[in-house]
């Protein structure tokens, strides 16, 4: 994770007490789009949906996974 990401991450607590970093900063979403297009398209569809009943729980899992991917990709765009 580089220095510019420090202010854009969220420490997401896990059930075992540990935390993982998440971010949905546009720069990292564009990186995700370049290297994991299918996942980005799924995320984008969720965020643009106009579901009046709220989000499906699996949609929220996808959004969290995208945040995890964005926060933990290294310079080669693979999970670090």
C-alpha positions in Angstrom: 0.0 0.0 0.0 1.4 3.4 -0.9 1.5 6.6 1.1 -1.4 8.3 -0.8 -3.8 5.5 0.2 -3.4 6.1 4.0 -6.3 8.6 4.1 -8.7 6.6 1.9 -8.7 3.3 3.7 -11.1 1.9 6.2 -10.0 -0.7 8.8 -12.8 -3.3 8.6 -12.9 -5.5 11.8 -13.2 -9.2 11.4 -14.8 -11.6 13.9 -11.5 -12.8 15.2 -10.5 -9.2 16.2 -8.1 -8.6 13.3 -8.7 -5.9 10.7 -8.3 -5.7 7.0 -8.0 -2.5 4.9 -10.7 -1.6 2.4 -10.9 1.3 -0.1 -13.2 2.3 -2.9 -11.0 5.2 -4.1 -11.5 5.9 -7.8 -7.9 5.4 -8.7 -7.9 1.9 -7.3 -11.3 1.1 -8.9 -9.8 2.1 -12.3 -6.8 -0.2 -11.6 -9.3 -3.0 -10.7 -11.2 -2.3 -13.9 -8.0 -2.7 -15.9 -7.0 -6.0 -14.4 -10.2 -7.6 -13.1 -12.9 -6.3 -15.5 -15.6 -8.9 -14.6 -15.4 -8.1 -10.9 -15.4 -4.3 -11.6 -18.5 -4.7 -13.9 -20.3 -6.7 -11.2 -19.5 -3.9 -8.6 -20.5 -1.2 -11.0 -23.8 -2.9 -11.7 -24.5 -3.1 -8.0 -23.7 0.5 -7.4 -25.8 1.7 -10.3 -28.9 -0.4 -9.5 -32.0 1.4 -8.3 -33.2 -1.3 -5.9 -35.7 0.4 -3.6 -35.6 -2.4 -1.1 -31.9 -2.0 -0.4 -29.0 -4.2 -1.3 -28.9 -8.0 -1.3 -26.5 -9.4 1.2 -24.4 -11.0 -1.6 -24.2 -7.6 -3.2 -22.6 -6.2 0.0 -20.2 -9.1 0.1 -19.1 -8.2 -3.4 -18.7 -4.5 -2.5 -16.5 -5.5 0.5 -14.5 -7.8 -1.7 -13.9 -5.1 -4.2 -12.8 -2.8 -1.4 -10.4 -5.4 -0.2 -9.0 -6.0 -3.6 -8.5 -2.3 -4.2 -6.8 -1.8 -0.9 -4.5 -4.8 -1.1 -3.3 -4.7 -4.8 0.4 -4.0 -5.1 2.1 -2.3 -8.1 1.7 -5.4 -10.2 -2.0 -5.4 -9.5 -2.0 -8.6 -7.7 -3.0 -9.1 -4.0 -0.1 -8.3 -1.7 
